[in-house]
Each structure stands twice: as C-alpha cells, then as structure tokens.
Amino acid sequence: MSKNIKAVIFDLDGTLTDTEKFYQIAWPKALAHFGYECEPWMPLEMRSLGRPFAPVKFKEWFGEDFDYHTVREYRRGLVADIIKEQGIPLKPGAVEILTWLRERGILTCIATANEYERTKGYLTKLGLFDHFDRIICADMVKQGKPAPDIYAYACKELGLSPEETFAVEDSPNGVTSAYEAGCNVIMVPDLTQPDEELSKKLYACVPSLLDIKGLLTPTS
C-alpha cells in the first residue's frame, strides 16, 4: 500500500525535461571562454545547485577572484542557443504521468533551480504550464538547493505537510533539498546513479517517471 500522498513535486531540468545534458556541454565551454579548465566532474556537481552555494563552489575551484555571475550569464546564453536549435526535449512519460496524476486528483508542483520567468517560458513552450497547481522557483526562496527552502516553501504553498508529498529528483543536490525538507524523495536518475549515501535519503529509486504510478497505486 502506498503512502497517503496528496501531491507530487517535480524538479525540472533532468527530471521532467531532458535538458541537464545541455548544461554539461555549456559549463565547460563557458569556463574555457574565460580561461578556466573544467574537469569532467565539475558540471555534474553543479546540477540544481542554487545560491549562495554555486558561487562559493566555483571560488573553491578557481579562486576568490572568480566572477561567477559573468561566467553564468555566458553559460546561459550557450544553453539558450542549444535550446533554440534543438528545442526543449521532454523526458519519456512526462506528459503521461502529469495527466495521470491530475486525473486522480493528486496535486502537482514544480520546484526548480531556475528563475520563474525562465520556468514559465519553458513550460509554456511545452504546453505544460497549466499542468501544475504550483510553480516554485529559486528566486522565490532565500537559499536554493541543496538547502530545503524550495521544497519547504512548495509544501507550504500546497497546504500540505512534507510527509504528504513525493518529491521527484534526478540529482544529489535536489535529493538532499527534498530530503532535508521532509519529503518522500523519489529519484529518477539522469546522468548519475545514487551512491550508497544518497540512497539512504530515498523513498524509492525508479528508472522512469511512469514508475511513479506503481508507488501511488495500492498493491495486493
């Protein structure tokens, strides 16, 4: 029997949209443009990393004079160019799971490291903006992921306790954020699988969004 779940809160990049791979391309190019050498593992650590943590991380890697905001703006332009060329790919089952949840009266929410205007633009282009009861973004809270602020705020806006929600994430920073807020965390891995430590924070780890159905449907 599944938990008494009343809402499912989704991350966006790498969870509903197959866009995390774009950032893995853009970060090394942006860093190289400003004369920095990017190790392959660095962009992976940036997944869903919000303020104030992202600038601190880069300063640890490249020194106190690292201009995070300038490099990030350049990276944003590179990602925008990729999306202009390739569009915004959805993860398999994204539309189906959102429709399935709505048909069953389960609330849906976005909790993303993106700013609201960008998130609204993405979801509108995809025809998904009206699929969500709430859209919670990084610019609505004091601290981004992996701090719990964004998920705590999402639960507050939904009028639910974290225990009444599933949080669906693809990255360690996102999982930690949802876990620290008290949500039941489902990981749908994108670029990496959970290690032993991260697995302790998970309610479940499933291969696809559609597998969420099985976690919400009572079994005999």
Backbone torsions as a table, in degrees:
resi	resn	phi	psi	omega
1	MET	NA	134.0	-179.4
2	SER	-77.8	164.0	175.1
3	LYS	-65.5	165.9	177.0
4	ASN	-81.1	75.3	-175.6
5	ILE	-89.4	127.2	-178.5
6	LYS	-109.5	-11.3	179.6
7	ALA	-152.5	150.2	173.3
8	VAL	-121.3	123.6	-177.3
9	ILE	-106.1	123.2	-175.2
10	PHE	-108.8	136.0	160.6
11	ASP	-68.6	166.2	-177.8
12	LEU	-105.7	-73.7	-176.2
13	ASP	-65.0	123.5	178.6
14	GLY	86.1	-11.2	-180.0
15	THR	-111.5	-60.7	175.6
16	LEU	-93.7	-36.4	178.2
17	THR	-110.5	143.2	-179.4
18	ASP	-89.1	57.5	-173.4
19	THR	-110.6	-10.5	-179.2
20	GLU	-59.7	-32.0	179.7
21	LYS	-63.1	-27.1	178.1
22	PHE	-66.2	-38.2	179.5
23	TYR	-69.1	-31.7	178.8
24	GLN	-67.8	-26.2	174.9
25	ILE	-82.3	-42.3	-170.8
26	ALA	-75.6	-37.7	-178.5
27	TRP	-59.8	-49.4	178.9
28	PRO	-60.6	-38.4	179.6
29	LYS	-66.4	-41.8	179.8
30	ALA	-65.1	-44.1	179.7
31	LEU	-64.2	-42.2	178.9
32	ALA	-62.6	-35.7	179.6
33	HIS	-59.6	-32.2	-179.0
34	PHE	-101.1	11.8	173.0
35	GLY	88.3	17.6	179.3
36	TYR	-106.9	145.5	177.5
37	GLU	-97.7	123.5	-176.0
38	CYS	-98.0	122.2	174.1
39	GLU	-75.7	149.2	-175.6
40	PRO	-56.8	-29.5	-176.9
41	TRP	-81.7	-16.3	-175.4
42	MET	-63.6	-49.1	179.2
43	PRO	-61.4	-30.1	177.9
44	LEU	-65.2	-36.9	178.6
45	GLU	-71.0	-17.2	-178.7
46	MET	-83.5	-9.3	-176.3
47	ARG	-58.6	120.2	178.3
48	SER	62.6	11.6	180.0
49	LEU	-75.9	120.0	-175.2
50	GLY	-104.7	-176.0	178.4
51	ARG	-76.2	148.4	2.0
52	PRO	-90.3	11.9	-169.0
53	PHE	-73.8	-37.3	-176.3
54	ALA	-62.1	-49.9	178.5
55	PRO	-59.3	-37.8	179.6
56	VAL	-64.0	-42.5	-179.4
57	LYS	-60.4	-45.0	-179.5
58	PHE	-66.3	-36.2	178.0
59	LYS	-66.8	-33.7	175.3
60	GLU	-63.3	-38.7	-176.9
61	TRP	-78.1	-42.6	-168.1
62	PHE	-119.5	-0.1	176.9
63	GLY	106.6	162.0	-173.9
64	GLU	-66.4	-20.5	-178.2
65	ASP	-88.1	5.9	-179.8
66	PHE	-65.6	126.1	-178.8
67	ASP	-93.9	84.2	-174.4
68	TYR	-56.9	-46.2	-173.5
69	HIS	-65.9	-36.5	178.0
70	THR	-67.8	-45.8	179.5
71	VAL	-65.3	-40.0	-179.9
72	ARG	-64.2	-40.8	178.8
73	GLU	-62.7	-39.0	177.3
74	TYR	-65.2	-42.4	177.8
75	ARG	-62.1	-39.7	178.7
76	ARG	-61.3	-38.8	177.4
77	GLY	-64.2	-39.0	178.3
78	LEU	-64.9	-42.8	178.7
79	VAL	-64.9	-40.8	178.4
80	ALA	-61.4	-38.2	178.2
81	ASP	-65.1	-41.0	179.0
82	ILE	-64.1	-43.6	-179.3
83	ILE	-66.3	-37.5	177.3
84	LYS	-61.1	-36.1	-178.3
85	GLU	-82.4	-40.7	-171.3
86	GLN	-107.4	-14.0	-174.7
87	GLY	82.6	-174.2	-179.9
88	ILE	-109.6	100.5	-177.9
89	PRO	-75.3	138.1	176.3
90	LEU	-91.3	151.2	172.2
91	LYS	-71.3	147.3	178.1
92	PRO	-55.8	131.5	177.0
93	GLY	85.9	0.4	-175.6
94	ALA	-60.7	-51.2	-178.8
95	VAL	-66.2	-41.0	-177.5
96	GLU	-62.9	-44.1	-178.0
97	ILE	-69.3	-37.4	177.8
98	LEU	-64.8	-41.4	177.8
99	THR	-65.3	-44.0	-179.2
100	TRP	-60.7	-43.3	179.5
101	LEU	-64.6	-43.9	-179.2
102	ARG	-63.2	-40.7	179.3
103	GLU	-61.5	-24.8	-178.3
104	ARG	-100.9	8.9	176.0
105	GLY	73.9	18.1	177.5
106	ILE	-92.1	127.5	-178.0
107	LEU	-66.6	150.5	176.5
108	THR	-128.0	146.6	-174.7
109	CYS	-148.2	149.3	171.8
110	ILE	-102.7	137.5	171.5
111	ALA	-134.1	97.9	-169.9
112	THR	-123.9	153.5	176.1
113	ALA	-76.2	-7.9	177.0
114	ASN	-75.9	161.0	172.4
115	GLU	-77.6	161.9	-173.4
116	TYR	-61.5	-46.8	-175.4
117	GLU	-62.1	-40.0	178.2
118	ARG	-67.1	-43.2	179.4
119	THR	-61.4	-45.6	178.4
120	LYS	-60.2	-41.0	179.3
121	GLY	-63.2	-45.7	178.5
122	TYR	-59.6	-51.8	-175.0
123	LEU	-66.1	-34.6	178.0
124	THR	-66.4	-44.2	178.4
125	LYS	-60.6	-34.4	-178.4
126	LEU	-84.9	-7.4	-177.5
127	GLY	73.9	24.4	-175.6
128	LEU	-112.2	-2.4	-173.9
129	PHE	-56.2	-40.4	-177.2
130	ASP	-81.9	1.2	178.3
131	HIS	-80.7	-8.1	-173.1
132	PHE	-116.0	139.8	177.3
133	ASP	-78.9	-29.9	176.6
134	ARG	-144.2	147.8	174.6
135	ILE	-127.4	112.3	-175.5
136	ILE	-113.1	127.9	-173.6
137	CYS	-126.2	166.7	-173.6
138	ALA	-60.9	-31.1	-177.5
139	ASP	-79.8	6.0	178.0
140	MET	-100.3	-7.6	-176.0
141	VAL	-128.8	164.3	-177.4
142	LYS	-69.6	-46.4	-177.8
143	GLN	-124.4	138.4	177.9
144	GLY	-83.7	-174.5	176.5
145	LYS	-63.2	142.6	14.0
146	PRO	-89.4	6.9	173.1
147	ALA	-63.1	154.1	-175.4
148	PRO	-80.0	-3.2	-170.5
149	ASP	-50.7	-46.6	-171.2
150	ILE	-68.5	-36.7	178.4
151	TYR	-77.2	-35.7	175.7
152	ALA	-61.9	-42.1	178.7
153	TYR	-67.9	-38.7	178.0
154	ALA	-60.5	-45.3	179.4
155	CYS	-63.3	-41.0	178.1
156	LYS	-61.1	-44.7	179.8
157	GLU	-65.7	-31.9	178.1
158	LEU	-80.2	-14.1	-178.6
159	GLY	73.2	31.4	-176.5
160	LEU	-127.3	157.6	170.2
161	SER	-81.0	151.7	179.2
162	PRO	-55.3	-32.3	-179.1
163	GLU	-64.4	-17.6	-180.0
164	GLU	-93.1	10.1	-176.6
165	THR	-126.0	151.5	162.9
166	PHE	-101.1	137.4	172.3
167	ALA	-113.5	125.2	-175.4
168	VAL	-107.6	120.4	-173.7
169	GLU	-137.0	161.5	178.0
170	ASP	-118.8	-13.3	-171.2
171	SER	-125.1	156.8	178.3
172	PRO	-58.1	-42.1	179.6
173	ASN	-62.4	-40.7	178.7
174	GLY	-68.1	-43.0	178.2
175	VAL	-59.3	-45.5	-179.1
176	THR	-62.0	-42.3	178.7
177	SER	-58.6	-49.7	-178.4
178	ALA	-67.1	-40.6	179.9
179	TYR	-63.4	-44.8	-179.2
180	GLU	-66.3	-24.5	176.7
181	ALA	-80.2	-12.8	178.6
182	GLY	97.4	9.2	179.1
183	CYS	-77.7	160.1	171.0
184	ASN	-85.2	113.7	-168.8
185	VAL	-96.9	126.4	172.8
186	ILE	-108.5	124.7	176.0
187	MET	-101.5	128.2	170.4
188	VAL	-113.0	93.2	-172.1
189	PRO	-57.6	142.7	178.7
190	ASP	-114.0	-77.3	-176.4
191	LEU	-95.4	-20.0	179.5
192	THR	-143.0	152.3	174.6
193	GLN	-88.7	155.8	178.2
194	PRO	-70.2	139.9	173.3
195	ASP	-84.7	-177.6	-175.2
196	GLU	-60.8	-41.5	-178.2
197	GLU	-66.6	-44.4	-179.7
198	LEU	-66.7	-34.5	-178.5
199	SER	-60.4	-27.9	179.4
200	LYS	-66.8	-19.7	-178.3
201	LYS	-91.6	-2.1	-171.6
202	LEU	-99.3	138.7	167.1
203	TYR	-75.7	-37.5	177.9
204	ALA	-160.7	155.3	170.6
205	CYS	-126.4	119.7	-175.0
206	VAL	-127.0	153.9	-175.3
207	PRO	-76.4	-20.0	-177.4
208	SER	-148.9	162.3	178.8
209	LEU	-60.6	-34.7	-177.6
210	LEU	-66.8	-21.5	178.2
211	ASP	-69.4	-12.0	175.6
212	ILE	-62.8	-30.8	178.9
213	LYS	-53.5	-45.1	-177.9
214	GLY	-65.1	-24.5	178.9
215	LEU	-82.5	-13.8	-179.1
216	LEU	-109.0	-8.6	-177.9
217	THR	-102.6	123.7	178.8
218	PRO	-58.0	139.3	176.8
219	THR	-110.2	146.2	-178.0
220	SER	-83.5	NA	NA
